[in-house]
Amino acid sequence: MSQIKVKNFGQIKSGFAENNGFIDIRKITVFIGNQGTGKSSLAKLISTLSWLEKQLYRRNLEIKYVTNYNRFVKTYCNYHNLKNYFLPETEIKYVGNAFYFSFQDEKLNIDPITPGLLLLRIIKE
């Protein structure tokens, strides 16, 4: 099961209050809330990150290619018109099945998931 944590992204300011801020992403995940609260933006962000994870896992893309030149924001997130939702304070953490994505200080880091090492990295953050 994948998880995502988002702060200061478009209409999403403080993020999810429970589970240390992480939302579990299941086969079916439903977002309910008022208009303009970031539901669609979050769904598009999850779509982008899960697609990137699949491309990295299949080796259709390389980590360095995705992280260089701010391609994550300028290319991949721009596809869903999310480019303008990023702020200098934006924080995104996505724990997939094969990779861990962390966006902070306007920079994306991607690490392959190694069971023990991933847990230590999440605890340190």
HUKA-V916751 format. One record per pair of residues at least 6 apart in sequence whose C-alpha atoms are under 7 Angstrom apart, sorted by the first residue. I is the first residue (numbers start at 0). J is the second residue. D is the distance in whole Angstrom. If there is no record, write none. Layout:
BEGIN
i->[I/I]
j->[J/J]
d->[D/D]
END
This chain:
BEGIN
i->[0/0/0/1/1/1/1/1/2/2/2/2/2/2/2/3/3/3/3/3/3/4/4/4/4/4/4/5/5/5/5/6/6/6/6/6/6/7/7/7/7/7/8/8/8/8/9/9/9/10/10/10/11/11/14/15/30/43/47/47/52/54/55/55/56/62/65/66/66/72/73/76/87/87/88/89/90/90/91/91/91/92/92/92/93/93/93/94/97/97/98/98/98/98/99/99/99/99/100/100/100/100/101/101/101/102]
j->[24/25/96/23/24/94/95/96/21/22/23/24/93/94/95/21/22/23/92/93/94/20/21/22/91/92/93/14/90/91/92/12/13/14/89/90/91/13/86/88/89/90/84/85/86/89/37/84/85/35/36/37/36/37/20/21/38/79/75/76/98/60/61/62/97/109/71/107/108/82/82/82/104/105/104/103/102/103/101/102/103/100/101/102/99/100/101/100/111/112/109/110/111/112/109/110/111/112/107/108/109/110/107/108/109/108]
d->[6/6/7/6/5/5/5/6/6/5/5/5/6/5/7/5/5/7/6/4/6/5/5/6/6/5/6/5/6/5/7/5/5/5/6/5/7/6/7/6/5/7/5/5/7/6/7/4/7/7/5/5/7/6/6/7/6/6/7/7/6/6/6/7/7/7/6/6/7/6/6/6/6/6/7/6/6/5/6/5/7/6/5/6/6/5/6/6/6/5/7/6/4/5/6/5/6/6/7/6/5/7/6/5/6/6]
END
